[in-house]
Amino acid sequence: MIKNKKLKSMIHRFRSKNNESKTKTKFYNHDADTSQMSATYEDLKKYGVNHELNLIRRISIQQKLNKYQHPSSNHRLLKGYRDTGEWLNWIGIVADISMPTTSSLDGKILIDKFCYENSMHQVKLLDYHVWLKTNEIRYLLNADKQTIGVGDTIRGISKVTKYSSKGLSNKYGLGATLLKGAGIYVSIPTKRTLAQSTANQLVTDYDRQDDWVVKLSNAGVPKQTLRDYHREKDINVFIAKNRGHVSARFQPSRYNHYFERLEAMPQKILQHEKEQHSLASQYYGIVDNFKVYQKKDSCHSVIHFSYIVDDIKRIITGSKWFEYDGEILKLGSLRPKDVIGFKDNRDLIKSSGTLEPLTNVELLTKHQSDPMPDNQSLVAGWVIKNFGNADCKINLNTL
């Protein structure tokens, strides 16, 4: 039995690692709450590292893992990383394990609250859950061995793959993965001048006793792969499947499997998600190029973004074309690599072809710009003169 004083102390150990989750709102979706639990440095000293971190992990199992059954997902928010080939930095909570069987030798880790994480440790939910095959874990970045238990916070960096599953022809998942670590966060006082300032450190090497589901080791990675990595200092050496993967040892979870504990999702959550998708979001596009094409009986210009990110630099989509017209012309002449901020409520992941002009735009790259005309024939002439990309005949001498 936990004493009231101890229970009160445990309640105060919640530490949000996502400012978004602190926003006051009348609606609360438990499964979209991406805050992480953590222990305090003082409690570690008082109760012991292993005792305290195992306690926090088990409370996290009770209070942080997903509660609801969600519709089958193609993990569409990962698509931008598949399109661009960029590495995806992610964080989540270990929810379950799928043991290797005689029919499938691939063991898998189920990750709840699967989020993008940037260099400032800001996070955004990518999906309610995702599976990570252990044979896709190519290397442990910060230790040669890693024990993982249900309830641990897990962090990694992955390439995104596309595959087919359960009737979904284009589904996105985690390919080659480098694991940063799995454990429990501890808030540690710092020497910063700000009063009561703390920093969160992920403690990965605490003793989980016999309460673990998988043990990983770099011993399984071929020596030649390790030599190449240490020589080149390039994580891309791990991408190819023939470069090997970590070794893994499994044991069954002592907790209820995800399919045993999940409840039917309330209709109000589905409705809320639908409403959220219709709201305008802030995006930032990286200008790549311009082009002129034939539209009916006249020439029209389009602008190409190499990729688009959100307000915490999560890649939303790769290559995207927009009509070069309307508000964006008021920004003046643009250049490749210019950063354009804009707000949009369209589904930029699903949308294809050339989209209607951008609105609520802002040029974030500072440089001298010349005024742009609002006549499409003149705009087309400017594009052809400066970039030469045209699928439309136009006489520049008449402009």
N, C-alpha and C positions, 0 to 999 in steps of 0.2 A: 504493500500500500504506500502510495506517495503522499508525504505530508503536504499540508496546504502551502506551507512556506516554500517547499521545494517545487510544488506545482506552479506557484506564482513566478518563481525564478525561471522555470522552463518556458512559461508563456512569453516572458520578456526576451527570450533568446531568438525570436524571429528577427531576421535582418533582411530587409528587401534589397535585392541587387538589381532592381528595375524600377526606376522612378515612375514609370507608367502605372505600375501596380499600386502605387500609393495614391493615385488620383481618386478623389472622392466621387463616387457614382452611386446612383440609386439601384443600378443593376449589377449583380455579381455573378460571374461565371467561374465556379471553382476551378474548372479544368483550364481556364485561360489565365489563371493567377500564376505568374512566372517567378514570384518571389521565392527565395531560398531560405531555409532554416540554417542557423549557424550557432556554434557554441561561443561562449566568451572565454577569453584568456584566463580570467579570474576563476571561472568554474573548472577549467582544466587543471589549474593549480590546486584547487580545493578538493575536487572529486577524483582526479586522475584522468589522463588523456584517453585511455581505452574505454573506461567506464562511461565517460561523458560523451564521447563521439559515437559509441554504439547506442547510447540512449537517444541522442539527437537523431540518429539514422532511423531508429525504430519509430520515433514520433513522426518523422517525415513520412514513413510508410503509411501511417494512420491518417495524416492530415494533408499530405501534399500530392500523393498519387492520384491519377484521374479517377473520377467517380462514375462517368457516364459512357455509354456506348455511342460512338460517333459513326456517321455514315462512312462507308469505305472511301478511302482517300487515295488520290494519285500523287499526293505530296507536291502539288503544283507550284508551291512557293519556292521549291528547289530548282525549278526550270531555268531560271536566270543563270544559275551556276553551271548547269549542263550546257547551256548555249554559249557562255563565255569561256568555259574551261577553267574558271577561277577556283581556287580552294575555298571551301566553306568552313568558317570557324563556328562551332556550335557548342551548346551546353544543354543538359537535361538532367533527368533523375532516372536512375535504374529502377525499372518497374517489375521486370520478370526475366526469365531465361527460357529459351527453347533448347532442350538438350539434343545432342546428336543422336541419331537413330540408325538402324541398319539400312533404312531406305534413304536417309538424308544425313550425310556426315557433317553438315554445316551446323554448328551451334550458333545461336543468335541471342543477342541482348536486346530486350525491349526497353526503349527510352521514352518516358513520358515528358510532357512539357518541353518538347523539342524546340529549341530556340537558336536563332542567330545570335552571335556574341561578337561585338566589335572590340577594338583595342582598348577602349575605355570601360569595358565590361558592361556596356549597355546591351540589353537584350530585347528581342522581339520574337513572339511565337511564330514558328514556321508551320508546325502541325501539332496536334494533340499527342501523337506518338509516331515513332519510326523504329524499324528493326535494323540492327547493325550485326552483320555476319562477322563472327570472330576471325574467319579466314580472310576478311578484308582489312583487318587491323595489321598493317605492315610493320609498325614499329612503335615502341613506347618511348616517347620523347624525353621524359624526365626521370626515368628509373628503368632498371633492367627487368624488374618484376613488378606486377600490379595485381593485388587481390581486390575483387569487386563484390560488394554485397548489395542486395535489394535495398533501396533507399539512399544509396550513395549518389552524390552529385557527380556527373561524368562530363568531361570536356574533351573535345577533339577537333581535328581539322580533316576534312574529307573532300575527295572529288565526287561529283554527283554523276550517277549513271541513269540510263533510261532502259526500262524493260517492260514486259507485259505480264499481267497477273490478274486473275479472277475477272476476266472480261474487260479490264482496263488496258488498252493497247499502249498508251503512253503514260507509264508510271515512273516516278523518279525516286531514287534511293541513294544510299551511301555506298560508294565504291571504295577505292584505296583510301585508307584512314590511318592517320597518325594520332595516337592517344596522348593527350596532355596529362591526364590523370583522372582518378576517381576517388572520392573521399567526402569529407565534411568540412565546410568552411568554419574558420575560427576568426573572430574579430579580435584584432591585436592592437593595443594602444600604440600610437606613434609619437614621435618627438616633434611633430608639427606644432606651430604656434597656436593653431586653432584649438580651442578648449575641447577636451574629450574627443579628439580626433582618433579614428580607428582605421585600420586597413584589414581587408579580408584575405585570409590565406587558406588555400585548399590543402588540408592535411590528408595525404593519400596513403601513408604507411602505418596507420594505427592497426592494432590487432583486433580483427573481427571474430576471434576465436573460431568456432565452427559454423558461424553464421555468414557464409559466403556462397556465391553461386559459380564463380569462375575465377581461375588464377591464370594470368598471362605472363609470358616470359619472352624476352628478346633472344633467348637461346635458340628459338626456332628460326630466326632470320639467318639466311645464308651468310657466311663470313665475307664472301666477295661483295655482297650488297652493302654490308656494314663498312667494308674498306672503301667502297666507292662513295658512300655517304660522308664518311669522315674526311676523305680527300677533297671532295667537291663542295661539301657544305651546302648541298642542294637537295631539298626534300623531294624533288621530282624524280629522284632515282628510285623511289619506292612505288611509282605509279604502275608499272608493268606487273602483271600477275606472276611472271616468271622470276621476279625479284624476291619471292617468298613472303612469309607472314609470321607473326608471333606464334608460339606454341600456346595451347589452351588446355586447361584441365577443368572439368565441370563437376558440379554436384547439384542435386535437386534443391529447389527453393523450399524453405520451410513455411512460406507464406502462401496465401490463396493466389491462384493464377489469375491473370487479368480477366479472363472470361468468366471467372467465378464471382468476382466482386463488382463488376460493372453493372450499373443500373440503366434503365431506359432514360434517354435524355429528355428533359422537359421541353415542351414545345416552345416555351418562351425564349429558350436559348437559341433555337433555330431562327426564331423571328428576330432576335437581337442581332445575330450574325448577319442576317439578310439586310437589316437596317444599316449596320456598320459598313457593309460593302458598298452601299450607295453614297456614302459620305466622301467628300473630296479629301485627298491626302496630299501632303507635300512631297514633291519629287525633285530630283536633280539629274539633268541629262548632260552627257558629254558629247559635244558637237563633233561629228566625224567628217561629214561631207555634205555637198549640195548637188542637186540634179534637176534638170528640166525635162519634162515629158509632155506629150500631146494630150490635151483634155478637150474633147469635142473639136472646136475649130480654133483653139488658141493654145498658147504655150503656158504651162504652169510650173512652178518651182516647188521642190520638196526639200526638206532638211532631214539629215540622217544622224541619229544618235548611236554611238557605238555601244553604249549601255546606259541604263537608268537606275539610279539608286534612291533609297528613301532618306529620311532625316537622320538616320544613324549609319548610313553608308551600306545598308544591305542591298545587294543587287536584286532589282525587281525583274528586269528583263534585259536581254541582250539587244541586238540590232533592232531598231525601230525607226520607221519613217513617218513624218508628219508633213502636212501641207505648209509650205513656207509662205504664210499669209497672215493677215490679221495683226493681233497685238505684238507678235514677235518681231515684226518689221520695225516697230517703234523703238526697239533696242539699238537700232543702227546696224551697220555692217558687222557681221560675225566672222569668226575664224575657227578653223579646226582646233579642237581641245578646249574651246570656250565651255564654261559651265553655266547652264541655264537652269534656274529654279522655276518651278511652276506647280500649280495645284490642279488636280484632275480627279474625277470620280469614275473614269472609265476603267474597265478591266484591261490593264496594259499587258497582262500575261496572255490572256486569251485572244485579244485583238490582233488581227493580221492585216496585211496590206498597208496602204497609206491612210493614216488617220486624219481627222479634221484638225484644223489649226489649234495650237496650244493657247491657253488663257492664263491669266494671273502670272505672267512671266516676269523674270528678273535676271539680268546679266550679272553674274557673280565674278567674272574674270574682268579685271580692270585693264582697259586699254583704250586708245583713241578709236572712236567709231565714226564713220561717215553716215549721214542721214540716208535712209532707204526710201525709195519711192513706194507708193501704195498701188501702183498700176502693175498688174502681173506681167505684162509684156516687158516693162522696164526692169522688173525684178529678174525675169528670165534672162534678159541681156546681161545683167550684172553677174548672174551665176555662170553663164557661158564664158564671159570675159575672164572671170577670176578662177574658174574651176574646169571649164571646158566639157562638162558632163551634160550631154543633151541628146534626147530622143525626140527632138522637135526641131523643125527647120525654122530658123529665124534670121533675118538680115540685120546684123549688128549696125550697119551703116545707116539704118533708118531710125535708130534709137538716139 
